[in-house]
Amino acid sequence: MQQQQPLNKPEDLKAIREAMDAGKNPLVATDVPRWEDQVGVSRIVNRRVLEFEVLPTPAQVLADLPLSPEAQEIVAYSRDEIRACLYGQDDRLLVVVGPCSVHDPAAALDYARRLAKLKDELDGELLIVMRVYFEKPRTTVGWKGLINDPDIDGSCNIRKGLLLARRTLLGVLDEGLAAATEFLEPTSPQFIADAVSWGAIGARNTESQVHRQLASGLSMPIGFKNATDGSVKAASDSCFAAAQQHTFFGIDHLGRAAVVKTLGNPDCHVVLRGASSGPNYSREDIAAALETIRGRMPAESAAAHGLIVDCSHGNSGKDEHRQAEVVREIAARIAAGEQGITGVMMESFIEGGNQPAAPLNRLVYGKSITDKCLSWPDTESLLRELAEAVATRRWR
C-alpha cells in the first residue's frame, strides 16, 4: 500500500476544503461519501478533521504481543522495588536512565543489553530502570516520538508506532530490565502500560487535570515533574490529586468510550527537572521543595519522603557535559549523607550529543534526535560513581 504523503501545501488544503464541502473524502481517489453523510449527521461537525483511522483495540494488541510470564514477573517485582526505594524501605538509589526518546528500536535494544550487564553488577547499590520514552511533548511543533511518527518523515503511521513501541518494551523486558516511560496521550497507556514499571508526567502536563486523573488509575509509581516555570507546588498538587479517586471519560480495552472510575495512586512523587530560569537541584532547593510537598502530602507518603532529581533538562541546560557534572555533584552529596534524594534521572544513549531528526537511513546509529544525551562510556562511569556514593553513605 502506498504511503499517504502529508498534505500541508496551500493548494492541498484548498483542494481538501473543496472536496469536504462537496461531501467527498479528500484522502481517497474515489467519491466515497464522508461518514457524516452516510449516517445522516450534519456536515457542520469535523470541519477540520481529515480522517478517522481505526486502530486495533488495546485488547487485540496485548493479545497479539503478550507479556511472557518472565516479563510479568519483572514488571511486578520491579514496581514493588521502586515503591520500596520511594518510601525509604530500600536504601538503594533509583536510577532512571536511557535515551531522551526512542527513535530506533534496534539501537534502543542494543543499549538495553549494555545496561542490563551493568545493572547486574551494580544491583546492590542502584535500582536501575531503563528510560524507554515514545511520546515527546513539543513546545511548538516537531517530531512527536516513535508512536506518533515511527518513520520520522511526517507520515504519522500511529498503528505502526504503537506496535513498534510495544515490541520495544517487550525486548527491554527480555533483557531483564524494568522500563520507564512518560505518559502523554491519555489513550496510549492502554496499549503499553502493562509493560511499564515507572511512569512520568512531564512539566508541560503537571497542571493538567486529564493527566492527574490518568495517574490516579495507573498501576505503577508516577513521578510528576515540576512545572516549566519551576513551580514545585503544581507537582505537589498533582501528587495530592492523583492519590484521590476520580471518575472521567476514557476508553476500555475494547476501544469503547467508557466512564473510568479509579481508586487513586498513592505512589506519586515529585521530580525536580530545573526550570526556564535555571537549575533547582541544590541542597537548598531540595529542602525547600520537600517543605512545600510536606505541607500538602501526608508524612508517610512517597512524595513527602523524598525527591527524584532529573539531571538533564533545566538542571543542565540540556547540555550533556553539564549533565555529567550534575550527576557527579549529586553523587558527592549522597556520599556525604544528604537525605531527601531518592533517585536520579539521566538521558543517555550509545553516542553522546544529538542530531537533527531524519529517517533512519540518514542518521548516526545510537545518537539522540531530541535532547543531547550522555555517551555510553560516560554513562557507565557515572553509574559506577553513583553506586560508590551509595556504598559510602551506608558506611556513614
C-alpha positions in Angstrom: 0.0 0.0 0.0 1.4 3.4 -1.0 2.3 5.6 2.0 0.0 8.6 2.3 2.0 11.8 2.0 1.4 14.7 4.4 -1.0 17.3 3.0 0.3 20.7 4.0 0.7 22.9 0.9 -1.8 25.7 0.4 -3.1 24.1 -2.8 -3.6 20.8 -1.0 -5.5 22.4 1.8 -7.7 24.3 -0.7 -8.5 21.1 -2.6 -9.3 19.3 0.7 -11.7 22.0 1.8 -13.4 22.0 -1.6 -13.7 18.2 -1.5 -15.2 18.3 2.0 -17.7 21.0 1.0 -18.8 18.7 -1.8 -19.3 15.8 0.6 -16.3 13.8 -0.7 -13.5 12.1 1.2 -10.4 14.1 0.2 -7.9 11.2 1.1 -9.1 8.8 -1.5 -9.3 9.0 -5.3 -12.9 7.8 -5.4 -16.1 9.7 -4.5 -16.6 7.9 -1.2 -19.0 10.0 0.9 -17.9 11.2 4.3 -19.2 9.1 7.3 -21.3 12.0 8.4 -23.3 11.8 5.2 -23.6 8.0 5.4 -25.2 8.1 8.9 -27.2 11.3 8.3 -25.2 13.6 10.6 -24.9 17.2 9.5 -21.6 18.2 8.0 -21.2 21.0 10.4 -19.1 18.6 12.6 -15.5 17.7 12.0 -14.9 20.5 9.6 -11.2 20.4 10.3 -10.8 16.6 10.6 -9.4 14.9 7.6 -9.8 11.3 8.6 -10.6 8.8 11.4 -8.3 5.8 11.1 -9.5 2.8 13.1 -6.8 1.3 15.3 -6.7 -2.3 16.7 -8.1 -2.4 20.2 -5.8 -2.4 23.2 -7.1 -5.9 24.0 -6.1 -7.1 20.5 -2.6 -5.6 20.7 -2.0 -7.1 24.1 -3.2 -10.5 22.9 -1.0 -10.4 19.8 2.0 -9.1 21.7 1.6 -10.5 25.2 4.0 -10.3 28.1 5.7 -13.6 28.9 5.4 -14.9 32.4 9.0 -13.9 33.0 8.3 -10.3 31.8 5.2 -10.1 34.0 7.3 -11.1 37.0 9.9 -8.4 36.2 7.2 -5.7 36.0 5.5 -6.9 39.2 8.6 -7.1 41.4 10.3 -4.0 39.9 7.3 -1.9 40.7 7.5 -3.1 44.3 11.2 -2.4 44.4 10.6 1.1 43.1 8.0 1.7 45.8 10.4 0.5 48.4 13.0 3.0 47.3 10.5 5.8 47.2 9.3 5.1 50.7 12.7 4.6 52.2 12.4 0.8 52.8 15.2 0.1 50.3 18.3 2.3 50.6 19.4 1.9 47.0 19.2 4.9 44.7 16.6 4.7 42.0 18.2 5.5 38.6 16.0 6.0 35.5 18.5 6.1 32.6 18.3 5.8 28.9 17.7 7.7 25.6 15.8 11.0 25.7 13.4 9.3 23.3 13.4 6.0 21.3 13.6 6.6 17.6 15.4 3.4 16.6 14.2 0.3 18.4 17.3 -1.7 17.3 19.6 0.9 18.9 17.4 1.0 22.0 17.7 -2.7 22.5 21.4 -2.6 21.9 21.6 0.0 24.7 19.4 -2.2 26.8 21.8 -5.2 26.5 24.6 -2.9 27.7 22.6 -1.5 30.6 21.4 -5.0 31.7 25.0 -6.2 32.2 25.8 -3.1 34.3 22.6 -3.5 36.3 23.6 -7.0 37.4 26.9 -5.6 38.6 25.6 -2.6 40.5 22.3 -4.0 41.7 23.3 -3.9 45.3 23.5 -0.1 45.3 21.4 1.1 42.4 17.9 0.2 41.3 18.3 0.8 37.5 15.3 1.2 35.3 15.7 1.9 31.6 14.2 5.1 30.2 12.0 4.0 27.2 10.2 7.1 26.0 7.9 7.0 23.0 5.9 10.3 23.2 7.5 13.7 23.1 5.7 16.9 24.1 6.6 19.8 21.9 6.8 23.5 22.9 5.5 24.4 19.4 6.0 21.7 16.7 8.5 18.9 15.9 8.9 15.2 16.0 6.4 13.8 18.5 8.0 10.4 19.1 8.1 6.8 17.9 4.4 6.2 18.5 3.2 9.2 16.6 5.8 9.2 13.7 7.8 6.0 13.6 9.3 6.7 10.2 10.4 10.2 11.2 9.1 11.6 7.9 5.8 13.2 8.8 3.7 10.3 7.7 2.5 9.7 11.3 1.8 6.0 11.0 0.5 5.6 14.5 -0.7 2.0 14.0 2.9 1.0 13.2 4.3 3.2 16.0 2.1 1.6 18.7 3.2 -1.9 17.7 6.8 -0.9 17.5 6.6 0.7 20.9 5.2 -2.4 22.5 7.7 -4.7 20.8 10.5 -2.4 22.1 9.2 -2.7 25.7 9.0 -6.5 25.3 12.6 -6.5 24.1 13.7 -4.4 27.1 12.0 -6.8 29.5 13.5 -9.8 27.7 16.9 -8.3 28.7 15.8 -8.4 32.3 15.3 -4.6 32.7 12.4 -2.8 34.0 11.1 0.1 31.8 10.1 3.7 32.5 8.2 6.0 30.2 6.4 9.3 30.0 2.6 9.2 29.6 1.5 12.0 27.3 -1.6 10.9 25.4 -4.4 9.6 27.7 -5.3 6.7 25.3 -1.8 5.2 24.6 -1.3 3.7 28.1 -4.0 1.1 27.3 -1.6 -0.3 24.7 1.7 -0.3 26.7 1.2 0.4 30.5 1.2 -3.3 31.5 4.9 -3.4 30.5 5.9 -0.2 32.4 7.3 -0.1 35.9 7.7 3.6 36.5 5.9 6.5 34.7 6.4 10.2 34.4 4.1 13.2 33.8 6.1 15.9 32.1 6.5 19.5 33.1 4.0 20.8 30.5 1.3 18.5 31.8 1.8 18.6 35.5 -1.1 21.0 36.0 -3.3 19.1 33.6 -6.5 17.6 35.2 -6.5 14.9 32.4 -3.0 13.7 33.4 -3.8 13.8 37.1 -6.8 11.7 36.5 -4.8 9.3 34.3 -2.1 8.9 37.0 -4.8 8.1 39.6 -5.6 4.9 37.7 -2.1 3.7 36.6 -0.7 0.7 38.3 2.9 1.9 38.8 4.5 4.8 40.7 4.3 8.1 38.8 6.7 11.0 39.0 5.3 14.5 38.4 7.9 16.9 37.2 7.9 20.5 38.5 6.3 23.0 36.0 8.5 24.6 33.4 8.5 27.8 35.4 10.0 25.8 38.3 6.8 25.6 40.4 7.0 22.7 42.8 3.6 23.4 44.2 2.0 22.4 40.9 3.7 19.0 41.1 2.8 18.6 44.8 -0.8 19.4 44.0 -0.7 16.8 41.3 0.5 14.1 43.7 -2.3 15.0 46.0 -4.9 15.0 43.3 -3.7 11.7 41.7 -3.9 10.0 45.1 -7.7 10.6 45.1 -10.5 8.6 43.5 -11.6 10.0 40.1 -14.3 9.5 37.5 -13.7 10.6 33.9 -14.1 9.9 30.2 -11.8 7.2 28.7 -11.7 4.0 26.7 -11.7 0.4 27.8 -9.6 -2.4 26.4 -12.0 -3.0 23.6 -11.6 0.6 22.5 -15.1 1.7 23.5 -15.8 5.1 25.0 -16.2 4.5 28.8 -16.6 6.1 32.2 -13.4 5.3 34.1 -13.5 5.1 37.9 -10.2 4.9 39.7 -9.0 4.1 43.2 -6.3 6.8 43.3 -2.5 6.3 43.1 -0.7 6.7 46.5 2.8 6.2 44.9 3.1 9.6 43.1 6.1 11.8 43.9 7.9 14.9 42.6 10.7 15.1 40.1 12.9 18.2 40.1 13.9 19.0 36.5 15.0 22.6 36.7 13.2 25.5 35.2 13.3 28.1 32.5 15.1 30.3 35.0 17.8 27.7 35.8 18.5 24.5 37.9 16.7 23.5 41.1 18.7 20.6 42.5 20.9 22.3 45.2 20.7 21.3 48.8 18.6 24.4 49.5 16.3 23.6 46.5 15.7 20.1 47.8 14.9 21.3 51.3 12.5 24.0 50.0 10.8 21.5 47.7 10.2 19.0 50.4 8.9 21.7 52.7 6.3 22.6 50.0 5.4 18.9 49.4 5.1 18.1 53.1 2.7 21.0 53.5 0.3 19.2 51.2 1.1 15.4 51.4 0.9 13.1 54.4 4.2 12.4 56.2 4.1 8.7 55.3 3.6 9.3 51.6 6.2 8.6 48.9 6.2 12.3 47.9 6.9 13.5 51.4 9.8 11.0 51.8 12.0 12.3 49.0 12.5 13.6 45.5 13.9 12.4 42.2 16.4 14.8 40.6 16.3 14.9 36.8 20.0 15.7 35.9 19.0 16.8 32.4 16.6 19.4 31.1 16.6 22.7 33.1 19.1 21.3 35.6 21.8 21.0 32.9 20.6 23.4 30.3 20.2 20.4 28.1 23.9 20.0 27.7 25.3 16.5 28.1 28.6 17.7 29.6 26.9 19.8 32.2 24.5 16.8 32.9 27.6 14.7 33.8 28.7 17.4 36.3 25.2 17.4 37.9 25.3 13.6 38.3 28.8 13.9 39.9 27.6 16.6 42.3 24.6 14.6 43.3 26.8 11.5 43.9 29.1 13.6 46.1 26.2 14.8 48.2 24.8 11.3 48.6 28.2 10.0 49.7 28.3 12.8 52.3 25.0 11.6 53.7 22.5 14.1 52.3 18.9 13.0 52.8 15.9 13.6 50.6 17.2 12.4 47.2 15.6 9.0 46.4 16.5 8.8 42.8 18.0 10.5 39.7 17.2 10.6 36.0 19.8 10.6 33.3 19.4 11.0 29.5 21.9 8.6 27.9 22.4 6.8 24.6 25.2 4.9 22.8 26.7 8.1 21.2 26.8 11.4 23.1 25.1 14.6 22.0 22.2 14.7 19.5 21.5 15.2 15.8 18.6 16.6 13.7 15.6 14.3 13.2 15.5 12.5 9.9 14.6 9.0 8.5 16.8 6.2 10.0 19.0 5.7 6.9 20.3 9.3 7.3 21.1 9.1 11.0 24.1 8.3 13.1 23.3 5.0 14.9 22.6 5.3 18.6 22.6 9.1 18.7 19.6 11.1 20.0 17.3 13.1 17.7 15.8 15.0 20.6 17.8 16.3 23.7 21.5 15.8 24.0 22.4 12.5 25.7 25.4 11.2 27.6 27.5 8.7 25.7 27.6 5.1 26.9 31.2 5.3 28.2 30.3 8.4 30.3 27.1 6.7 31.5 28.9 3.6 32.6 31.4 5.7 34.5 28.7 7.8 36.2 26.6 4.8 37.2 29.7 3.4 39.0 30.2 6.7 40.8 26.6 6.7 41.9 26.9 3.1 43.2 30.1 4.0 45.1 28.3 7.0 46.6 25.5 4.8 47.9 28.1 2.4 49.4 29.9 5.3 51.1 26.6 6.6 52.5 25.9 3.2 54.0 29.2 3.2 55.9 28.5 6.7 57.2 
